[in-house]
Amino acid sequence: MTKPYRIYLDVCCLNRPFDDLAQPRIRLEAEAVIGILERCQIGDWLMVSSTALISEIAQTPEAIRREQVMDLLAAAKIDMKVTSENIKRAGDLQRLGFKSIDALHIACAEAAKADAFITTDDRLLRKAITHTDRLDVQVQNPLTWIMEINAQLEGENE
């Protein structure tokens, strides 16, 4: 048996299931995020949390939404504390053009040795693609990532 995937979902991903699902893209991404969370809840994959995630979620103005997102984060099996090394790495990433909170999340995902950093933020995805060679974690959209992983898993089972 291979080791379980370590997954770091950013705050926009954790919010996706609670967004307006009338738009096809949002609905598909929400379903992908839910699928990832289900695999984490049953133990197939390991979800990574961080104090950076908790801090950002705490800033959510709507109390109900904040509680719903925190409930999803409760499935995390790996908890990363922000360290001085993470902050230094985040500074390096900011100099590449990443926003400060995104840089900190990526630094935490790298420190946790996450296999994937999942986001629905198109701007962040574009920036990550530009700097793939400088990142120690794969940054992807949830729908794209789960489709690729499912294809890999099906290939292994043939």
CNS distance restraints for C-alpha pairs under 8 A (distance, minus, plus):
assign (resid   4 and name CA) (resid  44 and name CA) 5.91 0.50 0.50
assign (resid   4 and name CA) (resid  45 and name CA) 4.77 0.50 0.50
assign (resid   4 and name CA) (resid  46 and name CA) 6.35 0.50 0.50
assign (resid   5 and name CA) (resid  44 and name CA) 7.67 0.50 0.50
assign (resid   5 and name CA) (resid  45 and name CA) 4.86 0.50 0.50
assign (resid   5 and name CA) (resid  46 and name CA) 5.98 0.50 0.50
assign (resid   5 and name CA) (resid 114 and name CA) 7.42 0.50 0.50
assign (resid   5 and name CA) (resid 115 and name CA) 5.95 0.50 0.50
assign (resid   5 and name CA) (resid 116 and name CA) 7.90 0.50 0.50
assign (resid   6 and name CA) (resid  45 and name CA) 6.08 0.50 0.50
assign (resid   6 and name CA) (resid  46 and name CA) 4.69 0.50 0.50
assign (resid   6 and name CA) (resid  47 and name CA) 5.80 0.50 0.50
assign (resid   6 and name CA) (resid  48 and name CA) 6.62 0.50 0.50
assign (resid   6 and name CA) (resid 113 and name CA) 7.32 0.50 0.50
assign (resid   6 and name CA) (resid 114 and name CA) 4.62 0.50 0.50
assign (resid   6 and name CA) (resid 115 and name CA) 5.21 0.50 0.50
assign (resid   6 and name CA) (resid 116 and name CA) 6.74 0.50 0.50
assign (resid   7 and name CA) (resid  45 and name CA) 7.19 0.50 0.50
assign (resid   7 and name CA) (resid  46 and name CA) 6.03 0.50 0.50
assign (resid   7 and name CA) (resid  47 and name CA) 4.80 0.50 0.50
assign (resid   7 and name CA) (resid  48 and name CA) 5.79 0.50 0.50
assign (resid   7 and name CA) (resid 114 and name CA) 5.59 0.50 0.50
assign (resid   7 and name CA) (resid 115 and name CA) 6.12 0.50 0.50
assign (resid   7 and name CA) (resid 116 and name CA) 5.21 0.50 0.50
assign (resid   7 and name CA) (resid 117 and name CA) 6.23 0.50 0.50
assign (resid   7 and name CA) (resid 118 and name CA) 7.28 0.50 0.50
assign (resid   8 and name CA) (resid  47 and name CA) 6.01 0.50 0.50
assign (resid   8 and name CA) (resid  48 and name CA) 4.97 0.50 0.50
assign (resid   8 and name CA) (resid  49 and name CA) 6.85 0.50 0.50
assign (resid   8 and name CA) (resid 109 and name CA) 5.96 0.50 0.50
assign (resid   8 and name CA) (resid 114 and name CA) 6.41 0.50 0.50
assign (resid   8 and name CA) (resid 116 and name CA) 6.24 0.50 0.50
assign (resid   8 and name CA) (resid 117 and name CA) 4.78 0.50 0.50
assign (resid   8 and name CA) (resid 118 and name CA) 6.08 0.50 0.50
assign (resid   9 and name CA) (resid  13 and name CA) 5.80 0.50 0.50
assign (resid   9 and name CA) (resid  14 and name CA) 6.54 0.50 0.50
assign (resid   9 and name CA) (resid  47 and name CA) 7.69 0.50 0.50
assign (resid   9 and name CA) (resid  48 and name CA) 7.57 0.50 0.50
assign (resid   9 and name CA) (resid 117 and name CA) 5.94 0.50 0.50
assign (resid   9 and name CA) (resid 118 and name CA) 4.75 0.50 0.50
assign (resid   9 and name CA) (resid 119 and name CA) 6.31 0.50 0.50
assign (resid  10 and name CA) (resid  14 and name CA) 6.44 0.50 0.50
assign (resid  10 and name CA) (resid  53 and name CA) 7.07 0.50 0.50
assign (resid  10 and name CA) (resid 105 and name CA) 7.16 0.50 0.50
assign (resid  10 and name CA) (resid 117 and name CA) 7.32 0.50 0.50
assign (resid  10 and name CA) (resid 118 and name CA) 6.26 0.50 0.50
assign (resid  10 and name CA) (resid 119 and name CA) 5.63 0.50 0.50
assign (resid  11 and name CA) (resid  15 and name CA) 6.12 0.50 0.50
assign (resid  11 and name CA) (resid  53 and name CA) 6.62 0.50 0.50
assign (resid  11 and name CA) (resid  56 and name CA) 7.34 0.50 0.50
assign (resid  11 and name CA) (resid  57 and name CA) 6.77 0.50 0.50
assign (resid  11 and name CA) (resid 119 and name CA) 7.91 0.50 0.50
assign (resid  12 and name CA) (resid  16 and name CA) 6.12 0.50 0.50
assign (resid  12 and name CA) (resid 119 and name CA) 6.47 0.50 0.50
assign (resid  12 and name CA) (resid 120 and name CA) 6.17 0.50 0.50
assign (resid  12 and name CA) (resid 121 and name CA) 6.96 0.50 0.50
assign (resid  13 and name CA) (resid  17 and name CA) 7.87 0.50 0.50
assign (resid  13 and name CA) (resid  30 and name CA) 7.89 0.50 0.50
assign (resid  13 and name CA) (resid  33 and name CA) 6.66 0.50 0.50
assign (resid  13 and name CA) (resid 118 and name CA) 6.99 0.50 0.50
assign (resid  13 and name CA) (resid 119 and name CA) 5.46 0.50 0.50
assign (resid  13 and name CA) (resid 120 and name CA) 5.83 0.50 0.50
assign (resid  13 and name CA) (resid 142 and name CA) 7.71 0.50 0.50
assign (resid  14 and name CA) (resid  33 and name CA) 7.44 0.50 0.50
assign (resid  14 and name CA) (resid  69 and name CA) 5.90 0.50 0.50
assign (resid  14 and name CA) (resid  72 and name CA) 6.93 0.50 0.50
assign (resid  14 and name CA) (resid  73 and name CA) 7.57 0.50 0.50
assign (resid  15 and name CA) (resid  19 and name CA) 6.64 0.50 0.50
assign (resid  15 and name CA) (resid  65 and name CA) 7.91 0.50 0.50
assign (resid  15 and name CA) (resid  69 and name CA) 6.16 0.50 0.50
assign (resid  16 and name CA) (resid  26 and name CA) 7.06 0.50 0.50
assign (resid  16 and name CA) (resid  29 and name CA) 7.06 0.50 0.50
assign (resid  16 and name CA) (resid  30 and name CA) 5.18 0.50 0.50
assign (resid  16 and name CA) (resid  33 and name CA) 7.35 0.50 0.50
assign (resid  17 and name CA) (resid  21 and name CA) 7.86 0.50 0.50
assign (resid  17 and name CA) (resid  27 and name CA) 7.81 0.50 0.50
assign (resid  17 and name CA) (resid  30 and name CA) 4.55 0.50 0.50
assign (resid  17 and name CA) (resid  31 and name CA) 7.29 0.50 0.50
assign (resid  17 and name CA) (resid  33 and name CA) 7.18 0.50 0.50
assign (resid  17 and name CA) (resid  34 and name CA) 7.02 0.50 0.50
assign (resid  18 and name CA) (resid  30 and name CA) 7.98 0.50 0.50
assign (resid  18 and name CA) (resid  65 and name CA) 7.58 0.50 0.50
assign (resid  19 and name CA) (resid  26 and name CA) 7.29 0.50 0.50
assign (resid  20 and name CA) (resid  26 and name CA) 7.18 0.50 0.50
assign (resid  20 and name CA) (resid  27 and name CA) 7.81 0.50 0.50
assign (resid  21 and name CA) (resid  26 and name CA) 5.66 0.50 0.50
assign (resid  21 and name CA) (resid  27 and name CA) 4.60 0.50 0.50
assign (resid  21 and name CA) (resid  30 and name CA) 7.75 0.50 0.50
assign (resid  22 and name CA) (resid  26 and name CA) 7.53 0.50 0.50
assign (resid  22 and name CA) (resid  27 and name CA) 6.81 0.50 0.50
assign (resid  23 and name CA) (resid  27 and name CA) 6.19 0.50 0.50
assign (resid  24 and name CA) (resid  28 and name CA) 6.12 0.50 0.50
assign (resid  25 and name CA) (resid  29 and name CA) 6.11 0.50 0.50
assign (resid  26 and name CA) (resid  30 and name CA) 5.96 0.50 0.50
assign (resid  27 and name CA) (resid  31 and name CA) 6.21 0.50 0.50
assign (resid  28 and name CA) (resid  32 and name CA) 6.23 0.50 0.50
assign (resid  28 and name CA) (resid 143 and name CA) 6.95 0.50 0.50
assign (resid  29 and name CA) (resid  33 and name CA) 6.14 0.50 0.50
assign (resid  29 and name CA) (resid 120 and name CA) 7.64 0.50 0.50
assign (resid  29 and name CA) (resid 141 and name CA) 7.99 0.50 0.50
assign (resid  29 and name CA) (resid 142 and name CA) 6.18 0.50 0.50
assign (resid  29 and name CA) (resid 143 and name CA) 5.44 0.50 0.50
assign (resid  30 and name CA) (resid  34 and name CA) 6.11 0.50 0.50
assign (resid  31 and name CA) (resid  35 and name CA) 6.08 0.50 0.50
assign (resid  32 and name CA) (resid  36 and name CA) 6.22 0.50 0.50
assign (resid  32 and name CA) (resid 142 and name CA) 5.72 0.50 0.50
assign (resid  32 and name CA) (resid 143 and name CA) 5.18 0.50 0.50
assign (resid  32 and name CA) (resid 146 and name CA) 6.58 0.50 0.50
assign (resid  33 and name CA) (resid  37 and name CA) 6.12 0.50 0.50
assign (resid  33 and name CA) (resid 142 and name CA) 6.01 0.50 0.50
assign (resid  33 and name CA) (resid 143 and name CA) 7.60 0.50 0.50
assign (resid  34 and name CA) (resid  38 and name CA) 6.05 0.50 0.50
assign (resid  35 and name CA) (resid  39 and name CA) 6.37 0.50 0.50
assign (resid  36 and name CA) (resid  40 and name CA) 6.34 0.50 0.50
assign (resid  36 and name CA) (resid 146 and name CA) 7.24 0.50 0.50
assign (resid  37 and name CA) (resid  41 and name CA) 6.07 0.50 0.50
assign (resid  37 and name CA) (resid  47 and name CA) 7.83 0.50 0.50
assign (resid  37 and name CA) (resid  72 and name CA) 7.63 0.50 0.50
assign (resid  37 and name CA) (resid  75 and name CA) 7.51 0.50 0.50
assign (resid  38 and name CA) (resid  42 and name CA) 6.30 0.50 0.50
assign (resid  39 and name CA) (resid  43 and name CA) 6.25 0.50 0.50
assign (resid  39 and name CA) (resid  44 and name CA) 5.26 0.50 0.50
assign (resid  39 and name CA) (resid  45 and name CA) 5.68 0.50 0.50
assign (resid  40 and name CA) (resid  44 and name CA) 5.82 0.50 0.50
assign (resid  40 and name CA) (resid  45 and name CA) 4.58 0.50 0.50
assign (resid  40 and name CA) (resid  46 and name CA) 5.35 0.50 0.50
assign (resid  40 and name CA) (resid  47 and name CA) 5.86 0.50 0.50
assign (resid  40 and name CA) (resid  75 and name CA) 6.72 0.50 0.50
assign (resid  40 and name CA) (resid  76 and name CA) 7.51 0.50 0.50
assign (resid  41 and name CA) (resid  45 and name CA) 7.91 0.50 0.50
assign (resid  41 and name CA) (resid  75 and name CA) 5.70 0.50 0.50
assign (resid  46 and name CA) (resid  76 and name CA) 6.71 0.50 0.50
assign (resid  46 and name CA) (resid  77 and name CA) 5.92 0.50 0.50
assign (resid  46 and name CA) (resid  78 and name CA) 7.10 0.50 0.50
assign (resid  47 and name CA) (resid  75 and name CA) 6.75 0.50 0.50
assign (resid  47 and name CA) (resid  76 and name CA) 4.42 0.50 0.50
assign (resid  47 and name CA) (resid  77 and name CA) 5.77 0.50 0.50
assign (resid  47 and name CA) (resid  78 and name CA) 6.42 0.50 0.50
assign (resid  48 and name CA) (resid  76 and name CA) 5.30 0.50 0.50
assign (resid  48 and name CA) (resid  77 and name CA) 6.32 0.50 0.50
assign (resid  48 and name CA) (resid  78 and name CA) 4.70 0.50 0.50
assign (resid  48 and name CA) (resid  79 and name CA) 5.98 0.50 0.50
assign (resid  48 and name CA) (resid  80 and name CA) 7.28 0.50 0.50
assign (resid  48 and name CA) (resid 109 and name CA) 7.46 0.50 0.50
assign (resid  48 and name CA) (resid 112 and name CA) 7.30 0.50 0.50
assign (resid  48 and name CA) (resid 114 and name CA) 7.48 0.50 0.50
assign (resid  49 and name CA) (resid  53 and name CA) 6.53 0.50 0.50
assign (resid  49 and name CA) (resid  54 and name CA) 7.79 0.50 0.50
assign (resid  49 and name CA) (resid  73 and name CA) 6.79 0.50 0.50
assign (resid  49 and name CA) (resid  76 and name CA) 5.64 0.50 0.50
assign (resid  49 and name CA) (resid  77 and name CA) 7.61 0.50 0.50
assign (resid  49 and name CA) (resid  78 and name CA) 5.98 0.50 0.50
assign (resid  49 and name CA) (resid  79 and name CA) 4.76 0.50 0.50
assign (resid  49 and name CA) (resid  80 and name CA) 6.05 0.50 0.50
assign (resid  50 and name CA) (resid  54 and name CA) 6.47 0.50 0.50
assign (resid  50 and name CA) (resid  79 and name CA) 5.34 0.50 0.50
assign (resid  50 and name CA) (resid  80 and name CA) 4.38 0.50 0.50
assign (resid  50 and name CA) (resid  81 and name CA) 5.74 0.50 0.50
assign (resid  50 and name CA) (resid  82 and name CA) 7.02 0.50 0.50
assign (resid  50 and name CA) (resid 105 and name CA) 7.92 0.50 0.50
assign (resid  50 and name CA) (resid 108 and name CA) 6.84 0.50 0.50
assign (resid  51 and name CA) (resid  55 and name CA) 6.00 0.50 0.50
assign (resid  51 and name CA) (resid  79 and name CA) 7.68 0.50 0.50
assign (resid  51 and name CA) (resid  80 and name CA) 6.48 0.50 0.50
assign (resid  51 and name CA) (resid  81 and name CA) 5.38 0.50 0.50
assign (resid  51 and name CA) (resid  82 and name CA) 6.08 0.50 0.50
assign (resid  52 and name CA) (resid  56 and name CA) 6.18 0.50 0.50
assign (resid  52 and name CA) (resid  81 and name CA) 7.85 0.50 0.50
assign (resid  52 and name CA) (resid  82 and name CA) 6.70 0.50 0.50
assign (resid  52 and name CA) (resid 101 and name CA) 7.78 0.50 0.50
assign (resid  52 and name CA) (resid 104 and name CA) 7.04 0.50 0.50
assign (resid  52 and name CA) (resid 105 and name CA) 6.55 0.50 0.50
assign (resid  52 and name CA) (resid 108 and name CA) 7.99 0.50 0.50
assign (resid  53 and name CA) (resid  57 and name CA) 6.06 0.50 0.50
assign (resid  53 and name CA) (resid 105 and name CA) 7.29 0.50 0.50
assign (resid  54 and name CA) (resid  58 and name CA) 6.05 0.50 0.50
assign (resid  54 and name CA) (resid  70 and name CA) 7.67 0.50 0.50
assign (resid  55 and name CA) (resid  59 and name CA) 6.79 0.50 0.50
assign (resid  56 and name CA) (resid  60 and name CA) 7.28 0.50 0.50
assign (resid  57 and name CA) (resid  66 and name CA) 6.22 0.50 0.50
assign (resid  57 and name CA) (resid  69 and name CA) 7.30 0.50 0.50
assign (resid  57 and name CA) (resid  70 and name CA) 7.23 0.50 0.50
assign (resid  58 and name CA) (resid  66 and name CA) 6.69 0.50 0.50
assign (resid  60 and name CA) (resid  65 and name CA) 7.31 0.50 0.50
assign (resid  60 and name CA) (resid  66 and name CA) 5.55 0.50 0.50
assign (resid  61 and name CA) (resid  66 and name CA) 7.41 0.50 0.50
assign (resid  62 and name CA) (resid  66 and name CA) 6.09 0.50 0.50
assign (resid  63 and name CA) (resid  67 and name CA) 6.17 0.50 0.50
assign (resid  64 and name CA) (resid  68 and name CA) 6.18 0.50 0.50
assign (resid  65 and name CA) (resid  69 and name CA) 6.15 0.50 0.50
assign (resid  66 and name CA) (resid  70 and name CA) 6.16 0.50 0.50
assign (resid  67 and name CA) (resid  71 and name CA) 6.08 0.50 0.50
assign (resid  68 and name CA) (resid  72 and name CA) 6.56 0.50 0.50
assign (resid  69 and name CA) (resid  73 and name CA) 6.37 0.50 0.50
assign (resid  70 and name CA) (resid  74 and name CA) 6.31 0.50 0.50
assign (resid  71 and name CA) (resid  75 and name CA) 7.64 0.50 0.50
assign (resid  78 and name CA) (resid 112 and name CA) 7.83 0.50 0.50
assign (resid  80 and name CA) (resid 108 and name CA) 6.63 0.50 0.50
assign (resid  80 and name CA) (resid 111 and name CA) 7.99 0.50 0.50
assign (resid  80 and name CA) (resid 112 and name CA) 6.77 0.50 0.50
assign (resid  81 and name CA) (resid 108 and name CA) 7.99 0.50 0.50
assign (resid  82 and name CA) (resid  86 and name CA) 5.97 0.50 0.50
assign (resid  82 and name CA) (resid  87 and name CA) 7.17 0.50 0.50
assign (resid  82 and name CA) (resid 108 and name CA) 6.88 0.50 0.50
assign (resid  83 and name CA) (resid  87 and name CA) 6.35 0.50 0.50
assign (resid  84 and name CA) (resid  88 and name CA) 6.14 0.50 0.50
assign (resid  85 and name CA) (resid  89 and name CA) 6.15 0.50 0.50
assign (resid  86 and name CA) (resid  90 and name CA) 6.00 0.50 0.50
assign (resid  86 and name CA) (resid 104 and name CA) 6.74 0.50 0.50
assign (resid  86 and name CA) (resid 107 and name CA) 5.29 0.50 0.50
assign (resid  86 and name CA) (resid 108 and name CA) 6.11 0.50 0.50
assign (resid  86 and name CA) (resid 111 and name CA) 7.24 0.50 0.50
assign (resid  87 and name CA) (resid  91 and name CA) 6.23 0.50 0.50
assign (resid  87 and name CA) (resid 104 and name CA) 6.59 0.50 0.50
assign (resid  87 and name CA) (resid 107 and name CA) 7.55 0.50 0.50
assign (resid  88 and name CA) (resid  92 and name CA) 6.50 0.50 0.50
assign (resid  89 and name CA) (resid  93 and name CA) 6.32 0.50 0.50
assign (resid  89 and name CA) (resid 103 and name CA) 7.86 0.50 0.50
assign (resid  89 and name CA) (resid 104 and name CA) 7.71 0.50 0.50
assign (resid  89 and name CA) (resid 107 and name CA) 5.84 0.50 0.50
assign (resid  90 and name CA) (resid  94 and name CA) 6.08 0.50 0.50
assign (resid  90 and name CA) (resid 100 and name CA) 6.97 0.50 0.50
assign (resid  90 and name CA) (resid 103 and name CA) 4.64 0.50 0.50
assign (resid  90 and name CA) (resid 104 and name CA) 4.81 0.50 0.50
assign (resid  90 and name CA) (resid 106 and name CA) 7.45 0.50 0.50
assign (resid  90 and name CA) (resid 107 and name CA) 5.60 0.50 0.50
assign (resid  91 and name CA) (resid  95 and name CA) 6.36 0.50 0.50
assign (resid  91 and name CA) (resid 100 and name CA) 7.65 0.50 0.50
assign (resid  91 and name CA) (resid 103 and name CA) 7.31 0.50 0.50
assign (resid  92 and name CA) (resid  96 and name CA) 6.80 0.50 0.50
assign (resid  93 and name CA) (resid  97 and name CA) 6.75 0.50 0.50
assign (resid  93 and name CA) (resid  98 and name CA) 5.80 0.50 0.50
assign (resid  93 and name CA) (resid 103 and name CA) 5.44 0.50 0.50
assign (resid  94 and name CA) (resid  98 and name CA) 4.61 0.50 0.50
assign (resid  94 and name CA) (resid  99 and name CA) 6.00 0.50 0.50
assign (resid  94 and name CA) (resid 100 and name CA) 5.95 0.50 0.50
assign (resid  94 and name CA) (resid 103 and name CA) 5.99 0.50 0.50
assign (resid  96 and name CA) (resid 131 and name CA) 7.87 0.50 0.50
assign (resid  97 and name CA) (resid 127 and name CA) 7.44 0.50 0.50
assign (resid  98 and name CA) (resid 102 and name CA) 6.24 0.50 0.50
assign (resid  98 and name CA) (resid 103 and name CA) 5.57 0.50 0.50
assign (resid  98 and name CA) (resid 124 and name CA) 7.23 0.50 0.50
assign (resid  98 and name CA) (resid 127 and name CA) 7.00 0.50 0.50
assign (resid  99 and name CA) (resid 103 and name CA) 5.98 0.50 0.50
assign (resid 100 and name CA) (resid 104 and name CA) 6.23 0.50 0.50
assign (resid 101 and name CA) (resid 105 and name CA) 6.24 0.50 0.50
assign (resid 102 and name CA) (resid 106 and name CA) 6.18 0.50 0.50
assign (resid 102 and name CA) (resid 124 and name CA) 7.53 0.50 0.50
assign (resid 103 and name CA) (resid 107 and name CA) 6.10 0.50 0.50
assign (resid 104 and name CA) (resid 108 and name CA) 6.17 0.50 0.50
assign (resid 105 and name CA) (resid 109 and name CA) 6.14 0.50 0.50
assign (resid 106 and name CA) (resid 110 and name CA) 6.08 0.50 0.50
assign (resid 106 and name CA) (resid 117 and name CA) 7.08 0.50 0.50
assign (resid 106 and name CA) (resid 137 and name CA) 7.56 0.50 0.50
assign (resid 107 and name CA) (resid 111 and name CA) 6.14 0.50 0.50
assign (resid 108 and name CA) (resid 112 and name CA) 6.16 0.50 0.50
assign (resid 109 and name CA) (resid 113 and name CA) 6.27 0.50 0.50
assign (resid 109 and name CA) (resid 114 and name CA) 5.29 0.50 0.50
assign (resid 109 and name CA) (resid 116 and name CA) 7.88 0.50 0.50
assign (resid 109 and name CA) (resid 117 and name CA) 6.54 0.50 0.50
assign (resid 109 and name CA) (resid 137 and name CA) 6.97 0.50 0.50
assign (resid 110 and name CA) (resid 114 and name CA) 5.96 0.50 0.50
assign (resid 110 and name CA) (resid 135 and name CA) 7.91 0.50 0.50
assign (resid 110 and name CA) (resid 136 and name CA) 5.64 0.50 0.50
assign (resid 110 and name CA) (resid 137 and name CA) 5.66 0.50 0.50
assign (resid 113 and name CA) (resid 136 and name CA) 7.99 0.50 0.50
assign (resid 113 and name CA) (resid 137 and name CA) 7.41 0.50 0.50
assign (resid 114 and name CA) (resid 137 and name CA) 6.36 0.50 0.50
assign (resid 115 and name CA) (resid 137 and name CA) 6.06 0.50 0.50
assign (resid 115 and name CA) (resid 138 and name CA) 6.43 0.50 0.50
assign (resid 116 and name CA) (resid 137 and name CA) 5.82 0.50 0.50
assign (resid 116 and name CA) (resid 138 and name CA) 4.85 0.50 0.50
assign (resid 116 and name CA) (resid 139 and name CA) 5.92 0.50 0.50
assign (resid 116 and name CA) (resid 140 and name CA) 7.12 0.50 0.50
assign (resid 117 and name CA) (resid 137 and name CA) 6.45 0.50 0.50
assign (resid 117 and name CA) (resid 138 and name CA) 5.95 0.50 0.50
assign (resid 117 and name CA) (resid 139 and name CA) 4.70 0.50 0.50
assign (resid 117 and name CA) (resid 140 and name CA) 6.40 0.50 0.50
assign (resid 118 and name CA) (resid 139 and name CA) 5.87 0.50 0.50
assign (resid 118 and name CA) (resid 140 and name CA) 5.15 0.50 0.50
assign (resid 118 and name CA) (resid 141 and name CA) 5.62 0.50 0.50
assign (resid 118 and name CA) (resid 142 and name CA) 5.64 0.50 0.50
assign (resid 118 and name CA) (resid 145 and name CA) 7.79 0.50 0.50
assign (resid 119 and name CA) (resid 124 and name CA) 7.74 0.50 0.50
assign (resid 119 and name CA) (resid 125 and name CA) 7.31 0.50 0.50
assign (resid 119 and name CA) (resid 139 and name CA) 7.28 0.50 0.50
assign (resid 119 and name CA) (resid 140 and name CA) 6.20 0.50 0.50
assign (resid 119 and name CA) (resid 141 and name CA) 5.22 0.50 0.50
assign (resid 119 and name CA) (resid 142 and name CA) 6.48 0.50 0.50
assign (resid 120 and name CA) (resid 125 and name CA) 7.78 0.50 0.50
assign (resid 120 and name CA) (resid 141 and name CA) 5.39 0.50 0.50
assign (resid 120 and name CA) (resid 142 and name CA) 6.91 0.50 0.50
assign (resid 121 and name CA) (resid 125 and name CA) 6.23 0.50 0.50
assign (resid 121 and name CA) (resid 141 and name CA) 7.91 0.50 0.50
assign (resid 122 and name CA) (resid 126 and name CA) 6.14 0.50 0.50
assign (resid 123 and name CA) (resid 127 and name CA) 6.26 0.50 0.50
assign (resid 124 and name CA) (resid 128 and name CA) 6.08 0.50 0.50
assign (resid 125 and name CA) (resid 129 and name CA) 6.16 0.50 0.50
assign (resid 125 and name CA) (resid 139 and name CA) 6.65 0.50 0.50
assign (resid 125 and name CA) (resid 140 and name CA) 6.54 0.50 0.50
assign (resid 125 and name CA) (resid 141 and name CA) 7.37 0.50 0.50
assign (resid 126 and name CA) (resid 130 and name CA) 6.36 0.50 0.50
assign (resid 127 and name CA) (resid 131 and name CA) 6.47 0.50 0.50
assign (resid 128 and name CA) (resid 132 and name CA) 5.66 0.50 0.50
assign (resid 128 and name CA) (resid 135 and name CA) 7.69 0.50 0.50
assign (resid 128 and name CA) (resid 139 and name CA) 6.39 0.50 0.50
assign (resid 129 and name CA) (resid 139 and name CA) 7.78 0.50 0.50
assign (resid 131 and name CA) (resid 135 and name CA) 6.63 0.50 0.50
assign (resid 132 and name CA) (resid 138 and name CA) 7.55 0.50 0.50
assign (resid 140 and name CA) (resid 144 and name CA) 6.75 0.50 0.50
assign (resid 140 and name CA) (resid 145 and name CA) 5.91 0.50 0.50
assign (resid 141 and name CA) (resid 145 and name CA) 6.04 0.50 0.50
assign (resid 142 and name CA) (resid 146 and name CA) 6.00 0.50 0.50
assign (resid 143 and name CA) (resid 147 and name CA) 6.19 0.50 0.50
assign (resid 144 and name CA) (resid 148 and name CA) 6.26 0.50 0.50
assign (resid 145 and name CA) (resid 149 and name CA) 6.14 0.50 0.50
assign (resid 146 and name CA) (resid 150 and name CA) 5.92 0.50 0.50
assign (resid 147 and name CA) (resid 151 and name CA) 6.15 0.50 0.50
assign (resid 148 and name CA) (resid 152 and name CA) 6.24 0.50 0.50
assign (resid 149 and name CA) (resid 153 and name CA) 6.10 0.50 0.50
assign (resid 150 and name CA) (resid 154 and name CA) 6.07 0.50 0.50
assign (resid 151 and name CA) (resid 155 and name CA) 6.14 0.50 0.50
assign (resid 152 and name CA) (resid 156 and name CA) 6.28 0.50 0.50
assign (resid 153 and name CA) (resid 157 and name CA) 6.34 0.50 0.50
assign (resid 154 and name CA) (resid 158 and name CA) 6.44 0.50 0.50
